[in-house]
Amino acid sequence: MKILCLSDYVDPFIYNQNLKESFKDVDLVLCAGDLPLDYVDFVVTILNKPTYFIFGNHNLNEFSYYHKSSGDMASPDNHGMNRHNYGHGGTYAGFKVFRDQSLLITDPLTGKKRPLLIAGISGSLKYNNGLNQYTDRQMKRRLLKMLPALLINKIKYGKYLDILLTHASPRHIHDKEDPCHKGFECFNWFIEKFRPTYLIHGHIHLYDAREERVTRVQDTTVVNAYAHWLIDF
């Protein structure tokens, strides 16, 4: 399974008429925040593949459409794309767990087919009281609300999660020391307890090709999706 990851930057390599030819073998698109939704819509329209997105701390004009209430946070969904797009082709994954029946994988432990297990977390660490910013304690509470859905995944499929899609990074993994770009300590806790195969994040811009963007932490590969990055799952 090939996964195209995008975040933070409208990449000319993606936003062009040759997108379908360049990424014709992509099975899934994950957008890790701070992207205009018309850019996400373009990718969905051209590639016509399952696409999940979250919000970061910028490009929040349509954030309120997806957060009319907190009552549906973390509810598990068997793909459910139409109920979470509000007119956009992509599925909003913020604070929700998805079991995507359109993306079946073979579990390496059991050899059985099962749906891809995805969860998303919007937002960054609080630095100026702006929209979609959270303290570490507030973010951990949101992670804990996903616990029932994660436990069902573990019982039913033998794994809590395949992919955690976030905007911010875990603390001390790809993050920076300025207040805006520090990562969440609770993401490290999540990695230790639930061991997703991938944690895919944005938020950290890369201006030097030598900067580290893929890091292994226990059983989890942490990927900085800035601009674009391709994963062979």
C-alpha beads as a LAMMPS data file, in Angstrom:
LAMMPS data file: protein, C-alpha beads

233 atoms
232 bonds

1 atom types
1 bond types

-500.0 500.0 xlo xhi
-500.0 500.0 ylo yhi
-500.0 500.0 zlo zhi

Masses

1 110.0

Atoms # bond

1 1 1 0.000 0.000 0.000
2 1 1 1.425 3.376 -1.028
3 1 1 0.492 6.422 1.047
4 1 1 0.991 10.018 -0.076
5 1 1 1.483 12.314 2.934
6 1 1 1.066 16.094 2.639
7 1 1 1.342 19.013 5.063
8 1 1 1.986 22.732 5.551
9 1 1 2.973 23.709 2.018
10 1 1 1.155 23.873 -1.310
11 1 1 3.731 21.869 -3.191
12 1 1 4.029 22.661 -6.942
13 1 1 5.067 19.046 -7.489
14 1 1 1.608 18.045 -6.230
15 1 1 -0.515 21.005 -7.375
16 1 1 -0.159 20.460 -11.113
17 1 1 -1.801 18.675 -14.033
18 1 1 0.632 15.745 -13.903
19 1 1 -0.359 14.666 -10.401
20 1 1 -2.273 11.567 -11.479
21 1 1 0.566 10.338 -13.664
22 1 1 3.205 11.040 -11.008
23 1 1 1.297 9.233 -8.229
24 1 1 -0.839 6.738 -10.129
25 1 1 0.027 3.895 -7.727
26 1 1 -1.016 5.764 -4.548
27 1 1 -3.729 4.018 -2.498
28 1 1 -4.272 6.557 0.293
29 1 1 -3.660 10.269 0.926
30 1 1 -3.050 11.691 4.415
31 1 1 -3.005 15.465 4.973
32 1 1 -1.346 16.504 8.245
33 1 1 -2.669 20.049 8.552
34 1 1 -2.043 23.700 7.644
35 1 1 -3.280 23.117 4.105
36 1 1 -6.044 25.041 2.304
37 1 1 -9.012 22.729 1.819
38 1 1 -9.226 23.631 -1.855
39 1 1 -5.746 22.087 -2.185
40 1 1 -7.007 18.938 -0.439
41 1 1 -10.024 18.962 -2.765
42 1 1 -7.729 19.180 -5.806
43 1 1 -5.778 16.111 -4.668
44 1 1 -8.996 14.175 -4.000
45 1 1 -10.430 15.121 -7.391
46 1 1 -7.339 14.181 -9.367
47 1 1 -6.263 11.023 -7.552
48 1 1 -9.749 9.803 -6.516
49 1 1 -8.325 7.866 -3.575
50 1 1 -9.385 7.730 0.099
51 1 1 -8.113 10.938 1.683
52 1 1 -8.012 11.890 5.362
53 1 1 -7.143 15.337 6.659
54 1 1 -6.768 17.171 9.954
55 1 1 -6.404 20.842 10.861
56 1 1 -3.256 22.478 12.168
57 1 1 -2.890 25.943 13.658
58 1 1 -3.324 27.805 10.341
59 1 1 -5.885 27.634 7.489
60 1 1 -8.744 27.365 9.994
61 1 1 -11.502 29.182 8.088
62 1 1 -13.605 26.012 7.919
63 1 1 -12.603 24.529 11.270
64 1 1 -15.949 25.428 12.875
65 1 1 -17.868 23.337 10.317
66 1 1 -16.169 20.217 11.663
67 1 1 -16.404 21.112 15.346
68 1 1 -20.017 22.097 15.900
69 1 1 -20.018 19.967 19.042
70 1 1 -17.604 17.758 20.914
71 1 1 -20.091 14.927 21.320
72 1 1 -18.888 12.993 18.282
73 1 1 -15.202 13.135 19.174
74 1 1 -13.371 9.819 18.971
75 1 1 -16.377 7.886 17.694
76 1 1 -15.150 4.921 15.629
77 1 1 -16.141 4.868 11.995
78 1 1 -16.055 2.138 9.383
79 1 1 -14.816 4.531 6.706
80 1 1 -17.939 6.765 6.888
81 1 1 -16.441 9.276 4.471
82 1 1 -19.646 11.062 3.477
83 1 1 -20.563 11.878 7.083
84 1 1 -17.289 13.687 7.732
85 1 1 -16.556 15.817 4.679
86 1 1 -19.079 18.728 4.794
87 1 1 -18.815 19.233 1.043
88 1 1 -15.127 18.345 0.749
89 1 1 -13.890 15.162 -0.855
90 1 1 -11.554 14.285 1.979
91 1 1 -12.608 12.806 5.310
92 1 1 -11.943 14.871 8.412
93 1 1 -10.108 12.625 10.867
94 1 1 -9.699 15.037 13.781
95 1 1 -10.166 13.264 17.146
96 1 1 -11.723 10.196 15.517
97 1 1 -10.833 6.562 14.890
98 1 1 -11.528 4.990 11.490
99 1 1 -11.621 1.394 10.310
100 1 1 -11.340 1.818 6.582
101 1 1 -13.020 -1.162 4.928
102 1 1 -11.955 0.105 1.494
103 1 1 -8.292 -0.333 2.458
104 1 1 -7.755 -3.942 3.496
105 1 1 -4.340 -5.103 4.648
106 1 1 -2.971 -8.510 5.556
107 1 1 -2.094 -8.620 9.230
108 1 1 1.518 -9.872 9.552
109 1 1 0.730 -11.770 12.769
110 1 1 -2.484 -13.546 11.793
111 1 1 -2.246 -13.582 7.994
112 1 1 -5.884 -12.415 7.865
113 1 1 -7.307 -9.478 5.946
114 1 1 -8.505 -6.561 8.043
115 1 1 -9.295 -2.853 7.539
116 1 1 -6.626 -0.204 7.885
117 1 1 -6.911 1.415 11.339
118 1 1 -6.460 5.202 11.292
119 1 1 -6.906 7.941 13.895
120 1 1 -6.401 11.685 13.582
121 1 1 -5.516 14.469 16.014
122 1 1 -5.814 18.127 15.004
123 1 1 -4.005 21.087 16.528
124 1 1 -0.741 22.283 17.997
125 1 1 0.644 23.031 21.442
126 1 1 -0.870 26.201 22.920
127 1 1 1.387 29.208 22.367
128 1 1 -0.872 32.278 21.917
129 1 1 -4.419 31.122 22.854
130 1 1 -5.323 30.792 19.187
131 1 1 -7.847 28.424 17.670
132 1 1 -7.072 24.695 17.720
133 1 1 -4.251 25.012 20.262
134 1 1 -4.086 22.815 23.356
135 1 1 -2.016 22.305 26.461
136 1 1 -0.416 18.902 26.831
137 1 1 -3.020 17.976 29.458
138 1 1 -5.891 19.016 27.179
139 1 1 -4.456 16.975 24.323
140 1 1 -4.008 13.904 26.503
141 1 1 -7.688 14.096 27.476
142 1 1 -8.564 14.019 23.782
143 1 1 -6.341 11.002 23.258
144 1 1 -8.017 9.237 26.167
145 1 1 -11.439 9.767 24.568
146 1 1 -10.265 7.493 21.757
147 1 1 -9.507 4.680 24.206
148 1 1 -12.810 2.729 23.806
149 1 1 -12.417 2.631 20.015
150 1 1 -8.757 1.622 20.335
151 1 1 -9.618 -1.204 22.734
152 1 1 -12.241 -2.509 20.296
153 1 1 -9.574 -2.484 17.573
154 1 1 -7.213 -4.476 19.793
155 1 1 -9.864 -7.068 20.655
156 1 1 -11.204 -7.403 17.125
157 1 1 -8.046 -7.035 15.046
158 1 1 -5.160 -7.619 17.467
159 1 1 -3.806 -4.078 17.018
160 1 1 -4.790 -0.722 18.446
161 1 1 -3.868 1.382 15.439
162 1 1 -1.900 1.372 12.205
163 1 1 -1.593 5.124 11.640
164 1 1 -1.912 8.127 13.939
165 1 1 -2.192 11.316 11.857
166 1 1 -1.276 14.464 13.807
167 1 1 -0.304 18.034 13.052
168 1 1 2.223 18.568 15.835
169 1 1 5.054 16.135 16.442
170 1 1 5.901 14.240 19.626
171 1 1 8.118 16.179 22.031
172 1 1 11.834 15.910 21.186
173 1 1 11.102 14.108 17.907
174 1 1 11.473 16.487 14.943
175 1 1 10.136 19.419 17.006
176 1 1 11.754 22.791 17.765
177 1 1 12.355 24.720 20.975
178 1 1 10.344 27.849 20.142
179 1 1 6.905 27.951 21.836
180 1 1 4.981 27.451 18.587
181 1 1 6.787 24.339 17.393
182 1 1 7.276 22.271 20.525
183 1 1 5.745 18.816 20.321
184 1 1 3.353 17.072 22.699
185 1 1 4.725 14.925 25.515
186 1 1 1.483 12.935 25.461
187 1 1 2.221 11.753 21.913
188 1 1 5.273 9.939 23.310
189 1 1 2.987 8.352 25.902
190 1 1 0.634 7.295 23.093
191 1 1 3.487 5.718 21.121
192 1 1 4.622 3.750 24.174
193 1 1 1.135 2.492 25.087
194 1 1 -0.504 1.900 21.698
195 1 1 2.425 1.418 19.305
196 1 1 0.943 2.558 15.986
197 1 1 2.972 1.473 12.983
198 1 1 3.243 5.097 11.852
199 1 1 2.796 8.504 13.428
200 1 1 2.589 10.999 10.584
201 1 1 2.824 14.690 11.474
202 1 1 3.298 18.117 9.912
203 1 1 3.956 21.528 11.523
204 1 1 7.759 21.347 11.307
205 1 1 8.948 23.019 8.106
206 1 1 12.057 21.597 6.497
207 1 1 14.462 24.030 4.856
208 1 1 17.500 21.760 4.734
209 1 1 17.497 18.381 2.977
210 1 1 19.779 17.046 5.711
211 1 1 17.186 17.525 8.450
212 1 1 15.810 14.296 9.843
213 1 1 12.236 13.555 8.796
214 1 1 11.863 9.816 9.490
215 1 1 12.614 8.495 12.981
216 1 1 12.039 5.072 14.512
217 1 1 10.679 5.102 18.081
218 1 1 10.083 1.640 19.570
219 1 1 7.642 -0.021 17.134
220 1 1 6.538 3.273 15.556
221 1 1 7.997 5.133 12.596
222 1 1 7.523 8.898 13.015
223 1 1 7.335 10.746 9.677
224 1 1 7.401 14.487 9.007
225 1 1 5.045 14.949 6.047
226 1 1 6.143 18.526 5.226
227 1 1 5.407 19.356 1.560
228 1 1 5.023 15.702 0.490
229 1 1 6.387 12.301 1.426
230 1 1 5.609 8.840 0.070
231 1 1 5.305 5.794 2.331
232 1 1 5.259 2.172 1.186
233 1 1 3.232 0.634 4.029

Bonds

1 1 1 2
2 1 2 3
3 1 3 4
4 1 4 5
5 1 5 6
6 1 6 7
7 1 7 8
8 1 8 9
9 1 9 10
10 1 10 11
11 1 11 12
12 1 12 13
13 1 13 14
14 1 14 15
15 1 15 16
16 1 16 17
17 1 17 18
18 1 18 19
19 1 19 20
20 1 20 21
21 1 21 22
22 1 22 23
23 1 23 24
24 1 24 25
25 1 25 26
26 1 26 27
27 1 27 28
28 1 28 29
29 1 29 30
30 1 30 31
31 1 31 32
32 1 32 33
33 1 33 34
34 1 34 35
35 1 35 36
36 1 36 37
37 1 37 38
38 1 38 39
39 1 39 40
40 1 40 41
41 1 41 42
42 1 42 43
43 1 43 44
44 1 44 45
45 1 45 46
46 1 46 47
47 1 47 48
48 1 48 49
49 1 49 50
50 1 50 51
51 1 51 52
52 1 52 53
53 1 53 54
54 1 54 55
55 1 55 56
56 1 56 57
57 1 57 58
58 1 58 59
59 1 59 60
60 1 60 61
61 1 61 62
62 1 62 63
63 1 63 64
64 1 64 65
65 1 65 66
66 1 66 67
67 1 67 68
68 1 68 69
69 1 69 70
70 1 70 71
71 1 71 72
72 1 72 73
73 1 73 74
74 1 74 75
75 1 75 76
76 1 76 77
77 1 77 78
78 1 78 79
79 1 79 80
80 1 80 81
81 1 81 82
82 1 82 83
83 1 83 84
84 1 84 85
85 1 85 86
86 1 86 87
87 1 87 88
88 1 88 89
89 1 89 90
90 1 90 91
91 1 91 92
92 1 92 93
93 1 93 94
94 1 94 95
95 1 95 96
96 1 96 97
97 1 97 98
98 1 98 99
99 1 99 100
100 1 100 101
101 1 101 102
102 1 102 103
103 1 103 104
104 1 104 105
105 1 105 106
106 1 106 107
107 1 107 108
108 1 108 109
109 1 109 110
110 1 110 111
111 1 111 112
112 1 112 113
113 1 113 114
114 1 114 115
115 1 115 116
116 1 116 117
117 1 117 118
118 1 118 119
119 1 119 120
120 1 120 121
121 1 121 122
122 1 122 123
123 1 123 124
124 1 124 125
125 1 125 126
126 1 126 127
127 1 127 128
128 1 128 129
129 1 129 130
130 1 130 131
131 1 131 132
132 1 132 133
133 1 133 134
134 1 134 135
135 1 135 136
136 1 136 137
137 1 137 138
138 1 138 139
139 1 139 140
140 1 140 141
141 1 141 142
142 1 142 143
143 1 143 144
144 1 144 145
145 1 145 146
146 1 146 147
147 1 147 148
148 1 148 149
149 1 149 150
150 1 150 151
151 1 151 152
152 1 152 153
153 1 153 154
154 1 154 155
155 1 155 156
156 1 156 157
157 1 157 158
158 1 158 159
159 1 159 160
160 1 160 161
161 1 161 162
162 1 162 163
163 1 163 164
164 1 164 165
165 1 165 166
166 1 166 167
167 1 167 168
168 1 168 169
169 1 169 170
170 1 170 171
171 1 171 172
172 1 172 173
173 1 173 174
174 1 174 175
175 1 175 176
176 1 176 177
177 1 177 178
178 1 178 179
179 1 179 180
180 1 180 181
181 1 181 182
182 1 182 183
183 1 183 184
184 1 184 185
185 1 185 186
186 1 186 187
187 1 187 188
188 1 188 189
189 1 189 190
190 1 190 191
191 1 191 192
192 1 192 193
193 1 193 194
194 1 194 195
195 1 195 196
196 1 196 197
197 1 197 198
198 1 198 199
199 1 199 200
200 1 200 201
201 1 201 202
202 1 202 203
203 1 203 204
204 1 204 205
205 1 205 206
206 1 206 207
207 1 207 208
208 1 208 209
209 1 209 210
210 1 210 211
211 1 211 212
212 1 212 213
213 1 213 214
214 1 214 215
215 1 215 216
216 1 216 217
217 1 217 218
218 1 218 219
219 1 219 220
220 1 220 221
221 1 221 222
222 1 222 223
223 1 223 224
224 1 224 225
225 1 225 226
226 1 226 227
227 1 227 228
228 1 228 229
229 1 229 230
230 1 230 231
231 1 231 232
232 1 232 233
